[in-house]
Amino acid sequence: MIDQFARESLSPYRVFTVEDWAKLRADTPMTLSEEEVSALKSLNDPISIEEVEEVYLPISRLLSFHFEASHALFDTRKKFLGVNDGKTPFIIGIAGSVAVGKSTTARILTKLLERWPGKPNVELVTTDGFLYSNARLLEEGLMERKGFPESYDVSALLEFLTRIKAGEQRITAPVYSHLTYDIVEGETMVIERPDIMILEGLNVLQSRDLPKDGKAIPFVSDFFDFSVFIDADEEAVRRWYVERFMKLRETRFRDPRSYFHKYANVSEMEALDLAITLWERINLPNLRENILPTRPRANLILRKGEDHAIAEVALRKL
């Protein structure tokens, strides 16, 4: 029987309570107001300014160390090779289940990093834009697998990340609408040589079967300089997902342009049954099969409690 000390010493992570993690903020200044934090949070995500101070400011400080070390290593590599390549963007990946708070975390970190003393250019990109269109998903019988790895144009995403890491001046990425639940045809977002880019998505840490012939097959996470996984108990995520669906029924679903508009006027019981069905048929299998298994690949794990607040922080040991 392995005792507690042995388990902790063998773990690749150093685990902190929020109280202990908050002490690592040191002198990192708080650059967001309470109003800004409120505007950045997603529906049904009760993040507070206190949580930003206790959890996200220490993360910002940690990322600044990694950012500086990455650039120092890059400069050393250039000297070794005798080349004068341009800057390479620092890429942060953020993964986790639906309804767990990835988007809030990504937006909060984006704003904090933008306000570092050097005012770096920070871009936020979600992998939603790299989903196949609904028309293609329907054609290939994948509509109920939306969000699963096979529903993404991974080749396009890898090409995008390759060009970002190569330091290209101007790159476009597709745009996704959560209102229409589809790719916005003909619309793109422009990424102009960022210092830092955050890529947020369900499966960004996922690996694939390795080829037996040893040929190079890149993973999305190969392009990351740092990665974060937002974690919570399965039952808590289920409740948050259902609560969010019910709130959307009263808000976004009422827009006639919404893909889910047909559910805006069903009874509360029918809507509740539908939310639970969608969770059990689509989102829960995706969490168990594809998302949760990637958790051990993250540099930082933010573990949430029942109240949606971060209760524990795990940092991978060097």
C-alpha positions, 0 to 999 in steps of 0.5 A: 500500500502506497502511503500519502507521502509516497503518492505525493512525491510520485505525482508529476504535480505540485498541488496548492490550496487557493490560499497558498496559491494566492501568496504566489501573486507577490507584487503582481498588480491588479489591472482589472476592475470589478466591472471588467471582470463581470463583463468578461465572465460567461453566462452562469460563471460566477467568477469574482474579482477576489478569485481573479486576484487569488488565482489568476494573478499568480498565473499571470506572474507564472506565465510572465516567467515562462514567456521570458524564459521561452524568448531567452531560449529562442534567442540562444537557439538563434545564436547557435544556428547563426540565423536571424529569424523573427519572433515566435509567438508564445502559445497557451492552450486552454482545455476542459469540458463544456460549461466548465469555464474555459471561455471565462478563463481565456478572456480573463488571462487575455486581458491580464496578459495584455496589461503586462508592463510591456503591453504585449499583443495578445490574441484569443482564438477558439477551436470552434472556428475550426469545426466543420460546417453544419452542412458537412457534419450533416452530410457525414452523419457527424452532427451528434458528434459535434465537439468530438475530435472528428468534427474538427478540420484538424489539418486546417488548425495545424496549418494555422498553428504552423503559420502562427509559430513561423511568425507570419505577419498576417493570418486569418482564422474562421469565425464561429457563431454560437447564435447560429451554431455554425461557421460564419460563411465568408467571415474571418478574424485576422491575427497579426503576429501576436506576442502571445496567443491563447487557443481555447477548446475542448480537445486541444490537448488530445493526442492521436495514435502514433504511426508505427513507421515513426513518421512525424505527425504533429499534435495541436499541443505540440505548438503550445508553450504552456497549457491549462486544463479546467477540471471539475467533478462530472456531476458538477459539470452536468449541473452547470451545463443544464443550468446554462441551457435553461438560462439560454432558453430564456435569453439567446434561444429567443432570438429567431436567428438562434439554431436552438430557437425552436426550444425557446417556447417548449415547456420548462420540463421539456427543456430540462429533459432535452438538456439532460438528454444532450448532456448524456448523449453527446457531452458526457461521452465526449468528456469521458472519451476525449477530454478528461483523458488529456488532463494529465498532459496539462502544465496547470490544472485548475480544479473547481468545486461545486460552487464553480469557484477554483478550489485547488491548483496543480502545477506540473513539476519541472 
